[in-house]
Amino acid sequence: MIAKINKITSNASVIDKAVFLLFALFPLSAILGNLLLNLTFIIIFLIFIVDTIVNKDYHFLKDITFWILTFFFYYFIGKSLLQYGSI
């Protein structure tokens, strides 16, 4: 098992290894609590944003799946704000 993980991550950068570790520990963070789960999401998001800006790799903006997920994200945020009267 360790040999397979080393084979997968042998050509990966430190950032890629960190993201891999965060995704691997994701089920554990979901069990341990809401704070750890939210921190995992925030760290993955920040690594994604920094990596995108540093590498100037914006090809995901041309993908329809990205825009559909973005629409649903903002829809659910708006719906929850309207439901709880925070606007």
N, C-alpha and C positions, 0 to 999 in steps of 0.2 A: 504494500500500500504506500509506504514512504517512498519507494523507488518510483512509483507512478507519479506521485506528487512532485518529486524532484525533476522528473522528466518533463512534466507540464510547465514547471516554473523555471527551468534551467535557462531559457533565453528571455525571461521576463525581467522587466526593470523592478526597482524597489517599489514604485507606486503600484505596479500591477500585482506584485506579491502582497502588498497591503490590502488592496481591494479583494484579492482572492481570499485572504485570511478573514476579512470582515464578512464576506459572503459565507465562508465556511462556519464562522461562529454565529451566524444569524439565528439559527434555531435556538442556540443556547441563550442568546440575548433576548429572544422572544419569551423564553421561560423565566429568565431572571427578573424581568420587569419592564415597565413602560419607559423608564428613564434610559436604560441601556439600549433598548430597541430604537428609541428616538435618536440617541447619540450615534448609533450605527448608521442610521439613514442620513443624518446630517454629515457625518464624516465621509460617507460614500459620495454624497452630493457635492461636497466641497472638493474632494479629489477629482471628481468628474469635471467640475467647472475649471479648476486650475489646469488640469491636463488638456482640456479643450482649448483654453486660452494660450497656453504655452506652445502647443503643437499646431495651433491655428487649423484645427481639423473640424470643420463645420458641416460635414456631409450629412449628419443626422437631421439637419434642418430641412433637407430635401425629401425626407421620408414621410409618407402620409401617416404612418403609425405614430410618429412623434407628435404630430399635430392633433391626432385623435386623442391620444393620452393627455396632451396639454389641455384640450377642450374639456375633457371629463374632470381633470384636476380642478380647473377653475370653476366648472359647473358645481362640483361638490363643495368647494369652498364658499361660493356664493349662496348655495342652498342652505348650508349650515349657518352662515351669517344671518340670512333672512329668518331662519327658523328660530334662532336664539335671540334675535332682536339686537344684534350688536352694531348694526348699521345706523 
